Each structure stands twice: as C-alpha cells, then as structure tokens.
Amino acid sequence: MKRLTLRSSTALIGALIIAGCAPTINQDNLIRNRFELNGTAMRSWDEQMLLNLVRMRYRDNPMFLELGNVVAYQSMRFVGSVGGGITLAPQYIGDASIGASGEVVLAPTLTYSPLQGEEFAKRLLTPIPPATIFLLSQSGWSFERLMLCCVQKINSVENAVAASGPTPEYVPEYEPFQRLSRALRALQIERHLDIEMGPDGRSLVFSLLGTGRPHADSVAAAFKEMLGLDASRDRFLVTEGRSASADDEIALTGRSLLSTMFFLSQSVEVPERHEQQGKVTVTKQADGKRFDWGAVTGKVMRIQSSNTEPQDAAVKVEYRDAWFYIADNDLNSKTTFTLLSFLFNLQAANKSGASPVLTYPVR
C-alpha cells in the first residue's frame, strides 16, 4: 500500500483537475473563433436589414439594433473522482485511484443598442450628399443603380418621389428618370464622363468628355436635353438642392437612407393572401388595374416570398407566416443589398466613439 494522507489526496485531485483543464488558446483557435463570430454578426446584420425592408412594405415600424461590444468569455467545466478501497488503519489509504476531466467553454456575449434619437436622425434622415453618389460612381458602382436608389430629383426630373415613403395608392412618375439613369450608365461605360472636385474643395464639376463616337455623343446630347442644360457646354457644376439656378448647373436632391429603404421596400413581393386581407397597400393604375412595382424597382432589387423556407437564399427572414428572401443567384439584388449596407455605414462615418471591440484572453 502507498502512504498518502487524505488531505494530500484532495489537494492532488484539485491540482490535476486544474492542470488538466488549464485553458490554452492557440492562434488557430483564435482565428477560427474570430471567423465564426464574424459570420454570425454578418448574418444577423443582413437578416435585420431584410426584415426592416419587409416591415416597411407592411407599414410596420422598423427597428435597428447596433452591434456594440463583442466579448468572448472563457469558463471551465471539470469533474473529479476518487475511487478504491480504504483500510481502516491509522494514517493509511489503500488502492486509491484519482480521475479528472474538464473542458474549456467559450461563451461570446454580443451587446446591441437601439438606434434612436440624434444618431437615428443623423444616420437615417440626413440626405445622401451628391459627393457620395458621384464619387461612388468613380469607384466602380453603376451610375444607374446609384441614381435609382439614392436620388430623389435631378434638376426637374423626379425619381418616383411617392415611393420614398410608405407604398402609395397611385403610380408615381418614374419613366423619365429611368431614361436619364440609363443614359448616365451608358456614358459611364463609354468613359464619356468625368467628375472632379470644384475649386472650393467642396463642390463637384461634372464633365462630358468628347469621344468621337457618334453613339456616345448622341447619348450625351440627349442627357443635356433631358436636364435642360446648355448644349454648347461640357462642364457643369453639381450642387445640392431642388432646382438649378442656371443652365450650366446640375441640382441634385439625394434621398435619405430611410427614403432609400422605403423605395427598396417596394420590391418586396407580398403573398397574394396578404394583399387580399388588406395587410399591404395595392397600388392601382389609372385604369384600376394592379400596378407591378417591379417596373420601378426591378432593375435594382427583387425580394421574393414563399410559404416554405427557401433552401437557396443569400439572406432570408420569416415574417407574418411567410418567408422573404433574396435568391443566392440573384446577383443584381445582392449587389443593391450590399450597396444599402455600405451606405448605412457611410452615413455613420462621423459617429463618435470606439468601434466594436472583441475581447479574447490568449495564452
């Protein structure tokens, strides 16, 4: 038999348990868990954005929760055991066996806060400035997509203004603006336009570059005619406002982020039973026929609905006993959805305070 005091054996059990369960997080574990947290946060953000678009189509209140800190807490679970026979003689224990097992549990905690008050007004109600729209076009975004999503009016041409709020009962004017957006996209593809900062460092100068190609030149001429610009000029000052003061000026009124979301919410394809139950507004044409909002939003976004959970969706949410989703192979809608998230973050660029922090103990 082995001489071992009962007090010593208890201490040994504790030491073995602690030694066996001492957490060691190597670099591979850190990277893997970081990716998992990143994916979870991204899915949560996408689903929240889609859910709010669907809510707005039903005239329900949207709710935005901002991700704050992400803290990964670490805890240990362990089990210890002692077994064997004990001889009732002074100072002795016989045939003792000691066992211990344990595991490290990583429990991330995500902190959310509602977007409200001054931050809500700054982020969602401030118009998107022309500089943001034009400079995004210079970084590769389609001018047509930017114009349809982000612009309320350019000179006298309006972009389905009534669609910037809850679904209207009548069809807003949208076709002239779509023609204008297509012309800008064609000029962008032909590299027939340029945008630069004005002499004051704040305004923008929009230039139509001569290419010598008849088609591009005719599109440029049509563009100037649609906006009432001086046909003999090729450089125009871009200002933020509702009307131009001269024929060498382009006045652009940007939508707010909330108006952009209302506009895109018109792309939600509502189940027919919900229309029949009066849960959404059904827009009618002058002849009384149902208007298809795809004519307005179809070039940039389509949010489909289904009675059953879709299996091949880029993002999906369940709401009012139906599933709403963007198909994974609908690259056009996915691009616009990415743009919306990008604009949401751009509007927060002036937000004070620290970025979300991931706290992770490492040995």
Rosetta blueprint (number, residue, H / E / L):
1 M L
2 K L
3 R L
4 L L
5 T L
6 L H
7 R H
8 S H
9 S H
10 T H
11 A H
12 L H
13 I H
14 G H
15 A H
16 L H
17 I H
18 I H
19 A H
20 G H
21 C H
22 A L
23 P L
24 T L
25 I L
26 N L
27 Q H
28 D H
29 N H
30 L H
31 I H
32 R H
33 N H
34 R H
35 F H
36 E H
37 L H
38 N H
39 G H
40 T H
41 A H
42 M H
43 R H
44 S H
45 W H
46 D H
47 E H
48 Q H
49 M H
50 L H
51 L H
52 N H
53 L H
54 V H
55 R H
56 M H
57 R H
58 Y L
59 R L
60 D L
61 N L
62 P L
63 M L
64 F L
65 L E
66 E E
67 L E
68 G E
69 N E
70 V E
71 V E
72 A E
73 Y E
74 Q E
75 S E
76 M E
77 R E
78 F E
79 V E
80 G E
81 S E
82 V E
83 G E
84 G L
85 G L
86 I L
87 T L
88 L L
89 A L
90 P L
91 Q L
92 Y L
93 I L
94 G L
95 D L
96 A L
97 S E
98 I E
99 G E
100 A E
101 S E
102 G E
103 E E
104 V E
105 V E
106 L E
107 A E
108 P E
109 T E
110 L E
111 T E
112 Y E
113 S E
114 P E
115 L L
116 Q L
117 G H
118 E H
119 E H
120 F H
121 A H
122 K H
123 R H
124 L H
125 L H
126 T L
127 P E
128 I L
129 P L
130 P H
131 A H
132 T H
133 I H
134 F H
135 L H
136 L H
137 S H
138 Q H
139 S L
140 G L
141 W L
142 S L
143 F H
144 E H
145 R H
146 L H
147 M H
148 L H
149 C H
150 C H
151 V E
152 Q E
153 K E
154 I E
155 N L
156 S L
157 V E
158 E E
159 N L
160 A L
161 V H
162 A H
163 A H
164 S H
165 G L
166 P L
167 T L
168 P L
169 E L
170 Y E
171 V L
172 P L
173 E L
174 Y L
175 E H
176 P H
177 F H
178 Q H
179 R H
180 L H
181 S H
182 R H
183 A H
184 L H
185 R H
186 A H
187 L H
188 Q H
189 I H
190 E L
191 R L
192 H L
193 L E
194 D E
195 I E
196 E E
197 M E
198 G L
199 P L
200 D L
201 G L
202 R L
203 S L
204 L E
205 V E
206 F E
207 S E
208 L E
209 L L
210 G L
211 T L
212 G L
213 R L
214 P H
215 H H
216 A H
217 D H
218 S H
219 V H
220 A H
221 A H
222 A H
223 F H
224 K H
225 E H
226 M H
227 L H
228 G L
229 L L
230 D L
231 A L
232 S L
233 R L
234 D L
235 R E
236 F E
237 L E
238 V E
239 T E
240 E E
241 G L
242 R L
243 S L
244 A L
245 S L
246 A L
247 D L
248 D L
249 E E
250 I E
251 A E
252 L E
253 T E
254 G E
255 R L
256 S E
257 L H
258 L H
259 S H
260 T H
261 M H
262 F H
263 F H
264 L H
265 S H
266 Q L
267 S L
268 V E
269 E L
270 V L
271 P L
272 E H
273 R H
274 H H
275 E H
276 Q H
277 Q L
278 G L
279 K L
280 V L
281 T L
282 V L
283 T L
284 K E
285 Q L
286 A L
287 D L
288 G L
289 K L
290 R E
291 F L
292 D L
293 W L
294 G H
295 A H
296 V H
297 T H
298 G L
299 K L
300 V L
301 M L
302 R L
303 I E
304 Q E
305 S E
306 S E
307 N L
308 T L
309 E L
310 P L
311 Q L
312 D L
313 A E
314 A E
315 V E
316 K E
317 V E
318 E E
319 Y E
320 R L
321 D L
322 A E
323 W E
324 F E
325 Y E
326 I E
327 A E
328 D L
329 N L
330 D L
331 L H
332 N H
333 S H
334 K H
335 T H
336 T H
337 F H
338 T H
339 L H
340 L H
341 S H
342 F H
343 L H
344 F H
345 N H
346 L H
347 Q L
348 A L
349 A L
350 N L
351 K L
352 S L
353 G L
354 A L
355 S L
356 P L
357 V L
358 L E
359 T E
360 Y L
361 P L
362 V L
363 R L
